Amino acid sequence: MNENKGPDGNPWMKSLMIWAAILLALVLFVSVFDGGSRIKAGDSIAYSEFLQRLDEGNVKDVEIAGGSGAGGVISGHFTNDSTFRTFSPGDPQLAQRLRDKNVTFSGKPEEQASFWMIMLYQSLPFLLIFGIGFFVVRQMQKNAGSGAMGFGKSRARMLTEKQGRVTFDDVAGIDEAREELQEIVDFLKDPSRFARLGGKIPKGALLVGSPGTGKTLLARAIAGEANVPFFTISGSDFVEMFVGVGASRVRDMFEQAKKNAPCIVFIDEIDAVGRHRGAGLGNGNDEREQTLNQLLVEMDGFEANEGIIIVAATNRPDVLDPALLRPGRFDRQVVVPRPDIEGREKILGVHVKKLPLAPDVDIRTIARGTPGFSGADLANLANEAALLAARKGKRLVAMLEFEEAKDKVMMGAERKSMVMTEDEKKATAYHEAGHALVSLHVPGCDPLHKVTIIPRGRALGVTWNLPERDRYSMTMKQMKARLALCFGGRIAEQLIYGMDELNTGASNDIQQATDMARSMVMEYGMSEKLGWLRYRDNQDEVFLGHSVSRNQHMSEQTAQLIDQEVRRLVEEGEARARQVLTDNLDELHRLAGALLEFETLNGEEARKAIAGEDIGREDPRSRRPVAPASGGSSIPKTRRPGGGMGSPAPQGA
């Protein structure tokens, strides 16, 4: 969709013509003031030379303009018919000397400039300055709201559908949200169909969802489906430091919309202007509140704005003012969730339409292996796979490129240039083998998908677990299993190298375990001693300009009890992981040896390695398997940020 340029034509050609006119006016200005007084350089001579030639008798005729007594221009011909021109300083004897030499001479009155020429000479500089000023102001006002004269103008842009049109056919995986908005489009196309039964057109629809789920894409699809004008603006375009500017822009935006009604106005990131009133002090906040007040009045005030539908998008509906969310302003709140496996398959189908796919590509398998991915993540995944195939010089995008792209998106790019010592590789292998072994032996853990000791992103190794299906909640059994999984890497290092050789690589695991245990106690009611009470306020929200302290409504005794319960859950997970690894120490050695040999194993290969079976592929580096380290080996005390669990956190957990 392109911005509507209007009938002005090519803006570059128009600017070029204006500058050419200004240059022509300057040339005319110089010629008018200087051209009349210039004397041709080839004809002018000094007055003394003229008198000398006169005394010699070489002057044929003379014409005196303005009179020689007061000074004037003298022109004429020499006896050889050549012309001359000079200026008399005021010689009263000139006429007599011309008679004495029998020179024909005549007088010419001084030319007087006309009244209109005098007016032109005097007004031309002012006209030139006015023209330049008018051009500058016009350029500043070209984009509404961006110039000094359009400070209070709306920055909403009206879009057309000539190019890059997006329709509901391009929106997949969010069928419920699409159906809600399809009804609005149908109402705009045929309002009489709904008016027969007394139905009224909705005044507004609020799209709510996580970043990347397709809220803006839905708005573009509305513009592509509805044959009505579509205005788009960001919530931050209303916000200014000067009080009243935002309200003026809101009024101007609705004035533009009224002229083009019926129409749709899309406000992206409306939380920038629609936050809860009274949430702070200062002029900036006063400006935002006045802007919000004006928006509330325009959407549902005394003056009805019939035929104007407001579609807004936000990922923070909790901070919006309640007056903005009530029916009559935003009649519908359309939730745009992360897609499930069926939705991910449809979204991938949209994004791979233009990719030349190899026969082994299975969209269903890719969708199953990407739980928690949003529409933007899936688009990035398809793009990365295409780039990887192009980098390898392939003509088709195969399943291997999709797997590598998935690893890159979820775990980061491989750090191939990073040099690790053998001791560091062994330590990383045992760390990741500990995570993998716990996930295979503790009920409630997600199935093992992949384990690698190749450095990716900020981690030196990753153990990746994926759920068998989309998960929207977690049980206490699953969360306790995940606590044990977090400590698998640290316990494996302790069993192999001893307490004195522990390093800083498990800091991320400890953080994950502590946060999860604290959430179980304070938010999910999973502690018998503390009961089904919530002890933590939502720290992501800001109310009245202040973040709420976690313990401001909590006694010291309750805080101590919370710490005791958190410690108990963490220690139970640690003990469970230690028991699994102690009972299966031989399996730990075999899995670590396989990781040192192949660097990356999938879930099935890891199970074969634990059982001592051939995993069915050769070492890509064609080298002998590295024997597992014995319990007495030592590792350097370097920071090793390994041990990340790749399973995405489920919603609400």
C-alpha positions in Angstrom: 0.0 0.0 0.0 1.3 3.4 -0.9 0.7 6.8 0.5 -1.7 8.9 -1.5 0.3 11.6 -3.3 -2.7 13.5 -4.7 -2.8 15.4 -8.0 0.4 17.4 -7.5 2.4 15.1 -9.8 6.1 14.4 -9.4 7.4 16.3 -6.3 10.9 16.4 -7.5 10.0 18.1 -10.8 7.9 20.6 -8.9 10.7 21.5 -6.6 13.1 21.8 -9.5 10.7 24.2 -11.3 10.4 26.4 -8.1 14.2 26.6 -7.7 14.5 27.5 -11.4 12.0 30.3 -11.0 13.9 31.7 -8.0 17.2 31.6 -10.0 15.6 33.4 -13.0 14.3 36.1 -10.6 17.8 36.7 -9.3 19.2 37.0 -12.8 16.4 39.4 -13.7 17.1 41.4 -10.6 20.8 41.8 -11.4 20.2 42.7 -15.0 17.6 45.4 -14.2 19.8 47.2 -11.7 23.1 46.8 -13.5 22.3 46.4 -17.2 21.2 50.0 -17.8 24.4 51.5 -16.5 26.9 49.2 -18.1 29.1 50.5 -20.9 30.4 48.2 -23.5 34.1 47.7 -22.7 35.2 47.7 -26.4 33.7 51.3 -27.1 34.5 53.2 -23.9 37.5 55.6 -23.8 38.8 58.2 -21.3 37.6 61.8 -21.6 41.1 63.0 -22.0 41.7 60.7 -25.0 38.4 62.0 -26.5 39.7 65.6 -26.2 43.0 64.6 -27.8 41.4 62.9 -30.7 39.1 66.0 -31.0 42.1 68.4 -31.2 43.7 66.1 -33.8 40.5 66.4 -35.9 39.7 62.7 -35.8 36.1 63.1 -34.5 33.4 63.0 -37.1 30.1 63.5 -35.0 29.1 63.6 -31.4 25.9 63.0 -29.5 25.7 64.4 -25.9 23.1 62.9 -23.5 22.2 64.9 -20.4 24.2 68.0 -21.2 28.0 68.4 -20.9 27.8 71.1 -18.4 26.4 68.9 -15.7 28.1 65.8 -17.1 26.7 63.3 -19.4 27.4 60.4 -21.7 29.1 61.4 -25.0 29.0 59.0 -27.9 29.8 59.3 -31.6 32.0 58.2 -34.5 35.6 58.8 -35.4 36.6 59.8 -38.9 37.4 56.1 -39.6 33.7 55.3 -38.7 34.6 53.5 -35.5 32.4 54.3 -32.5 33.3 55.6 -29.1 31.6 56.3 -25.8 32.9 58.4 -22.8 31.5 60.3 -19.9 32.0 64.1 -19.5 32.8 65.3 -16.0 31.1 68.6 -16.8 33.0 70.7 -19.4 31.2 74.0 -20.3 33.8 74.6 -23.2 33.0 71.4 -25.0 30.4 72.9 -27.4 32.8 75.7 -28.4 35.6 73.2 -29.1 33.3 71.1 -31.2 32.4 74.2 -33.3 36.0 75.1 -33.8 36.7 71.6 -35.2 33.6 71.6 -37.4 32.3 68.5 -35.6 28.6 67.8 -36.0 27.0 67.4 -32.6 23.6 67.1 -31.1 22.0 66.9 -27.7 19.8 64.2 -26.2 17.7 64.7 -23.0 18.4 62.4 -20.0 16.0 59.4 -19.9 13.6 59.5 -17.0 12.5 56.1 -15.6 8.7 55.6 -15.6 6.6 55.4 -12.5 6.1 51.6 -13.0 9.8 51.0 -13.5 10.6 52.8 -10.3 8.0 50.7 -8.5 9.4 47.5 -10.0 13.0 48.5 -8.9 11.8 49.1 -5.3 9.4 46.2 -4.9 11.5 43.5 -6.7 13.7 42.7 -3.6 10.6 42.3 -1.4 8.8 40.1 -3.9 11.9 37.9 -4.1 12.1 37.5 -0.3 8.3 36.8 -0.1 8.6 34.2 -2.8 11.5 32.4 -1.1 9.6 32.5 2.2 6.4 31.2 0.7 8.4 28.3 -0.8 10.0 27.4 2.5 6.7 27.5 4.4 5.1 25.3 1.7 7.8 22.7 2.0 7.5 22.7 5.8 3.8 22.1 5.6 4.0 19.4 3.0 3.9 16.7 5.7 1.1 17.5 8.0 2.2 17.9 11.6 5.9 17.9 10.7 6.3 21.6 9.9 6.2 24.6 12.2 2.9 25.8 10.7 1.4 22.3 11.0 2.4 21.6 14.6 -1.1 20.6 15.7 -2.1 18.8 12.5 -2.7 15.0 12.6 0.0 12.7 11.3 -2.4 10.1 10.2 -1.7 8.8 6.7 -4.4 7.6 4.3 -3.4 4.4 2.6 -4.4 3.1 -0.8 -4.5 -0.5 -2.0 -2.7 -0.3 -5.3 0.5 -2.2 -4.3 1.4 -4.6 -1.6 -2.3 -5.4 -0.8 -2.8 -7.7 2.2 -6.1 -9.6 2.6 -7.5 -12.0 5.1 -6.1 -14.8 2.8 -2.6 -13.7 4.0 -3.6 -14.0 7.7 -3.4 -17.5 9.1 -3.4 -19.2 12.5 -5.7 -16.7 14.2 -9.1 -17.7 12.7 -11.2 -16.4 15.6 -9.7 -12.9 15.5 -10.0 -12.8 11.7 -13.7 -13.7 12.0 -14.4 -10.9 14.5 -12.8 -8.3 12.1 -14.4 -9.9 9.0 -17.8 -8.9 10.5 -16.7 -5.3 10.7 -15.6 -5.4 7.0 -18.9 -6.9 6.0 -20.7 -4.2 8.0 -18.8 -1.5 6.1 -19.6 -3.1 2.7 -23.3 -3.8 3.4 -24.6 -1.9 6.5 -28.2 -2.5 5.6 -27.8 -6.2 6.1 -27.3 -5.6 9.8 -29.4 -2.5 10.2 -32.6 -4.4 9.3 -32.4 -6.1 12.7 -31.5 -2.9 14.6 -27.7 -3.6 14.6 -25.3 -0.7 14.9 -21.8 -0.6 13.5 -19.1 -1.2 16.2 -17.3 2.0 17.0 -14.0 0.4 17.9 -12.0 -2.9 18.0 -9.0 -3.4 20.3 -6.5 -6.0 19.2 -4.7 -7.5 22.2 -1.8 -9.9 21.9 1.9 -10.6 22.4 4.5 -8.9 20.2 4.7 -10.6 16.8 1.3 -12.3 16.8 0.0 -10.4 13.8 -2.0 -7.4 15.1 -0.7 -4.9 12.6 -1.0 -7.6 9.8 -4.7 -7.9 10.7 -5.2 -4.2 10.5 -3.5 -4.2 7.0 -5.8 -7.0 6.0 -8.8 -4.9 7.0 -7.6 -2.1 4.8 -7.1 -4.6 1.9 -10.6 -6.2 2.4 -12.7 -3.0 3.0 -13.2 -0.6 0.1 -13.2 2.4 2.4 -10.4 4.9 3.2 -7.9 3.6 5.8 -6.0 5.9 8.1 -3.0 4.7 10.1 -1.2 6.4 12.9 1.0 5.4 15.9 0.0 6.3 19.5 3.4 8.0 20.0 2.5 10.5 17.2 0.0 12.2 19.5 2.6 12.7 22.3 4.4 16.0 22.6 6.0 18.0 25.4 3.7 21.0 24.8 0.3 20.8 26.4 -2.6 20.7 24.0 -0.7 19.6 20.9 -1.8 16.0 21.2 -5.5 17.0 21.7 -5.3 19.2 18.6 -3.9 16.3 16.6 -6.7 14.1 17.8 -9.3 16.6 16.7 -7.6 17.1 13.3 -7.5 13.3 12.8 -11.2 12.9 13.4 -11.9 15.9 11.1 -10.0 14.2 8.3 -11.9 10.9 9.1 -15.3 12.7 9.0 -14.6 14.0 5.5 -13.9 10.4 4.3 -16.5 8.5 6.3 -17.2 5.7 6.3 -13.6 4.9 7.0 -11.2 3.0 9.4 -8.6 4.6 11.6 -5.9 2.3 12.9 -3.9 3.4 16.0 -0.9 1.2 16.6 0.5 0.9 20.2 -2.4 2.9 21.7 -0.9 2.3 25.2 1.5 5.2 24.4 -1.5 7.6 24.8 -4.2 5.6 26.5 -2.5 4.8 29.8 -4.4 5.0 33.0 -5.1 8.6 34.0 -3.6 9.8 37.3 -0.5 7.6 36.9 2.1 10.4 37.5 2.7 14.1 37.8 4.3 16.7 35.6 3.5 18.6 32.4 4.3 15.6 30.1 1.7 13.6 31.9 -0.8 16.5 31.7 -0.3 16.6 28.0 -0.9 12.8 27.7 -4.0 13.0 29.8 -5.5 15.9 27.8 -4.8 13.9 24.6 -6.5 10.8 26.1 -9.5 13.0 27.2 -9.9 14.4 23.7 -9.7 10.8 22.3 -12.4 9.7 24.7 -14.7 12.6 23.7 -14.2 12.0 20.0 -14.9 8.3 20.2 -18.1 8.6 22.2 -19.1 12.1 23.2 -22.0 14.5 22.5 -21.0 14.7 18.8 -21.5 11.4 17.1 -18.8 10.3 14.6 -20.9 8.0 12.5 -19.1 5.7 10.1 -15.7 6.0 11.7 -14.3 2.7 13.1 -11.3 2.9 15.4 -9.0 -0.2 15.3 -6.2 -0.1 17.9 -3.5 -2.5 18.8 -1.5 -3.0 22.1 0.3 -5.7 24.0 -0.3 -4.0 27.3 -4.1 -3.9 27.8 -3.6 -3.9 31.6 -2.3 -0.3 31.6 -5.1 1.2 29.5 -7.6 3.5 31.1 -11.0 1.8 31.9 -12.9 4.6 30.2 -11.2 3.7 26.9 -12.1 0.0 27.2 -15.9 0.4 27.9 -18.5 -0.5 25.2 -19.3 2.5 23.1 -15.6 3.2 22.5 -14.0 -0.1 22.0 -17.0 -2.4 21.7 -14.8 -5.4 21.0 -11.5 -6.7 22.4 -10.1 -9.2 20.0 -7.4 -11.4 21.5 -4.6 -12.3 19.0 -2.9 -15.3 20.7 0.2 -17.2 19.8 -0.8 -19.9 17.3 -1.2 -23.5 18.2 0.3 -26.3 16.0 -2.5 -26.0 13.5 -2.1 -22.3 13.3 1.7 -22.6 13.0 1.3 -25.0 10.1 -1.0 -22.5 8.3 1.4 -19.6 8.9 4.4 -21.5 7.7 2.3 -22.4 4.6 1.9 -18.7 3.9 5.5 -17.8 4.4 7.0 -20.7 2.3 4.8 -20.0 -0.8 7.6 -18.1 -2.5 10.4 -20.5 -1.4 11.6 -23.3 -3.7 11.2 -26.3 -1.3 12.9 -29.6 -1.5 10.7 -32.8 -1.4 11.9 -33.7 2.1 10.4 -30.5 3.7 7.5 -31.4 6.0 5.7 -28.3 7.2 3.8 -30.3 9.9 7.1 -31.4 11.4 8.4 -27.9 11.5 5.2 -26.7 13.2 5.4 -29.4 15.8 9.0 -28.4 16.6 8.3 -24.7 17.1 5.9 -24.5 20.1 5.5 -20.9 21.4 6.6 -19.3 18.1 4.6 -16.3 17.1 3.8 -15.4 13.5 6.8 -13.1 13.3 9.1 -15.9 14.7 7.9 -18.2 12.0 8.4 -15.6 9.2 11.9 -15.2 10.5 12.5 -18.9 10.6 11.4 -19.3 6.9 13.6 -16.4 5.9 16.7 -17.7 7.8 16.2 -21.1 6.1 16.2 -19.4 2.7 19.3 -17.4 3.5 21.1 -20.5 4.7 20.3 -22.4 1.5 21.5 -19.4 -0.6 24.7 -19.2 1.4 25.4 -22.9 0.6 24.7 -22.4 -3.1 21.6 -24.6 -3.1 18.7 -24.2 -5.5 16.1 -25.7 -3.1 15.5 -25.1 0.6 15.7 -28.5 2.3 14.6 -29.7 5.7 18.2 -29.4 6.9 18.2 -25.7 6.4 14.9 -25.4 8.4 16.4 -27.3 11.3 19.6 -25.2 11.2 17.4 -22.0 11.0 15.3 -23.2 14.0 18.5 -23.8 16.1 19.7 -20.4 15.1 16.5 -18.6 16.0 16.0 -20.4 19.3 19.6 -20.8 20.5 21.6 -18.3 18.6 24.2 -18.6 15.8 27.1 -21.0 16.1 30.2 -19.4 17.5 32.6 -21.3 15.2 35.5 -19.0 15.8 35.5 -19.6 19.5 38.5 -21.7 20.7 37.9 -24.0 23.6 40.4 -26.2 25.3 39.8 -30.0 25.7 39.1 -29.5 29.4 36.5 -26.9 28.7 34.9 -29.1 26.1 34.8 -32.0 28.6 33.3 -29.8 31.3 30.6 -28.6 28.9 29.9 -32.1 27.7 29.4 -33.4 31.3 27.2 -30.4 32.1 24.9 -30.9 29.1 24.9 -34.6 29.6 23.7 -34.1 33.2 20.8 -32.0 32.0 19.9 -34.6 29.3 20.2 -37.6 31.6 17.9 -36.0 34.2 15.3 -35.2 31.5 15.3 -38.8 30.4 14.9 -40.3 33.8 12.7 -37.9 35.7 8.9 -38.3 35.0 7.3 -35.0 34.1 10.2 -33.6 32.0 9.5 -32.7 28.4 11.0 -35.1 25.9 14.6 -34.5 25.0 14.9 -32.9 21.5 18.5 -32.0 21.1 21.7 -31.6 23.2 24.8 -29.8 21.9 28.2 -28.6 23.1 28.6 -26.2 20.1 28.7 -22.6 21.5 25.6 -20.7 20.4 24.7 -17.2 21.4 25.8 -16.6 25.0 25.9 -20.3 25.9 28.7 -22.8 25.5 26.2 -25.7 25.3 22.4 -26.2 25.2 20.0 -29.0 26.2 16.8 -28.5 24.4 13.5 -30.1 25.6 10.3 -29.8 23.6 6.8 -30.7 24.8 4.9 -33.3 22.8 2.0 -30.9 22.3 1.2 -27.2 22.9 1.1 -26.5 26.6 -0.9 -23.7 28.2 -0.3 -24.6 31.9 2.1 -26.7 34.0 1.3 -29.1 36.9 3.3 -29.2 40.2 4.8 -32.5 39.0 6.1 -30.9 35.8 7.5 -27.9 37.6 9.3 -30.0 40.2 10.7 -32.1 37.4 11.9 -28.9 35.7 13.6 -27.9 39.0 15.5 -31.2 39.0 16.4 -30.6 35.3 17.9 -27.2 36.1 20.4 -28.8 38.6 21.4 -31.7 36.4 24.4 -29.8 34.9 25.8 -28.5 38.2 25.4 -31.9 39.9 27.1 -33.7 37.0 30.1 -31.4 37.3 30.2 -31.9 41.1 30.2 -35.7 40.7 33.0 -35.7 38.1 35.2 -32.9 39.2 34.4 -32.3 42.9 33.2 -29.3 44.8 36.5 -27.4 44.6 36.4 -27.3 40.8 32.8 -25.9 40.3 32.7 -22.9 38.0 30.3 -20.1 37.2 28.6 -21.8 34.3 25.5 -22.8 36.2 24.4 -19.3 37.1 21.6 -19.3 34.6 20.3 -22.7 35.8 20.3 -21.5 39.4 18.4 -18.3 38.4 15.8 -20.3 36.5 15.3 -22.7 39.4 15.1 -19.9 42.0 12.6 -17.9 40.0 10.4 -21.0 39.3 10.4 -22.0 43.0 9.5 -18.5 44.1 6.7 -18.4 41.6 5.4 -21.7 42.8 5.3 -20.4 46.4 4.1 -16.8 45.9 1.9 -17.0 42.8 0.7 -20.5 42.1 -0.3 -21.6 45.6 1.9 -24.7 45.5 3.0 -24.6 49.2 0.9 -26.3 51.9 2.3 -24.0 54.6 1.4 -20.7 52.8 -1.8 -21.9 51.2 -3.7 -20.6 48.2 -2.7 -16.9 48.6 -0.9 -14.6 46.2 2.1 -12.9 47.9 3.5 -11.2 44.8 2.0 -8.2 43.0 2.5 -7.9 39.3 5.8 -6.2 39.0 5.4 -5.5 35.3 2.6 -3.0 36.0 3.2 0.5 37.2 0.4 2.2 39.2 0.3 5.9 40.0 3.9 6.2 38.7 5.4 3.8 41.2 6.4 0.2 40.9 4.8 -1.9 43.7 7.2 -3.4 46.1 7.0 -7.2 46.3 6.8 -7.3 50.1 5.0 -4.1 51.0 1.9 -6.1 52.2 3.9 -8.9 53.8 5.0 -9.4 57.4 8.6 -10.4 58.3 7.4 -13.8 59.5 5.7 -14.5 56.2 8.7 -13.4 54.2 10.9 -15.8 56.2 8.4 -18.6 55.6 8.4 -17.9 51.9 12.2 -18.1 51.8 12.1 -21.4 53.7 9.6 -22.9 51.2 11.6 -21.7 48.2 14.7 -23.3 49.7 12.8 -26.5 50.3 11.7 -26.8 46.7 15.1 -26.0 45.3 16.8 -28.5 47.6 14.2 -31.2 46.7 15.0 -30.6 43.0 18.7 -30.7 43.7 18.4 -34.0 45.6 16.3 -35.6 42.9 18.9 -34.7 40.2 21.8 -36.0 42.4 20.0 -39.3 42.9 19.4 -39.8 39.2 23.0 -39.0 38.2 24.5 -41.1 41.1 22.4 -44.1 40.1 23.3 -43.7 36.4 26.9 -42.6 36.5 28.0 -45.0 33.7 25.3 -43.5 31.4 26.6 -40.1 32.2 30.1 -41.1 31.0 28.8 -42.6 27.8 26.6 -39.6 26.9 29.4 -37.2 27.6 31.8 -39.2 25.4 29.2 -39.2 22.6 28.9 -35.4 22.9 32.7 -35.0 22.7 32.7 -37.2 19.6 29.7 -35.8 17.7 29.1 -32.4 19.4 25.4 -32.5 18.7 22.9 -35.3 19.4 19.1 -35.5 18.9 16.9 -37.2 21.4 17.0 -40.6 19.8 20.8 -40.5 19.3 21.2 -39.6 23.0 19.1 -42.6 24.1 21.3 -44.9 21.9 24.4 -43.4 23.3 23.3 -44.0 26.9 22.4 -47.6 26.1 25.9 -48.1 24.5 24.5 -48.6 21.0 25.8 -47.3 17.7 23.9 -44.0 17.0 24.0 -44.7 13.2 26.3 -42.0 11.9 30.0 -41.3 11.7 32.0 -38.6 13.3 31.8 -35.6 10.8 35.4 -34.7 11.7 36.7 -38.3 11.1 38.5 -38.6 14.3 38.7 -41.2 17.0 36.1 -41.0 19.8 37.4 -39.1 22.8 37.4 -41.2 25.9 35.3 -39.9 28.8 37.2 -38.0 31.5 37.8 -39.8 34.7 36.6 -38.5 38.1 40.0 -37.0 38.9 40.3 -34.6 36.0 40.4 -30.9 36.6 39.0 -27.9 34.7 40.0 -24.3 34.6 37.9 -21.9 36.7 36.6 -19.9 33.8 33.2 -18.4 33.3 31.2 -20.9 31.3 27.6 -19.8 30.7 26.3 -23.3 29.6 23.3 -25.4 30.6 20.4 -23.5 29.0 17.2 -25.5 28.7 15.7 -24.9 25.4 12.1 -25.6 26.1 10.0 -22.5 25.9 8.1 -21.5 29.0 4.4 -22.2 28.7 1.8 -19.5 29.0 1.0 -18.7 32.6 4.0 -20.7 33.9 
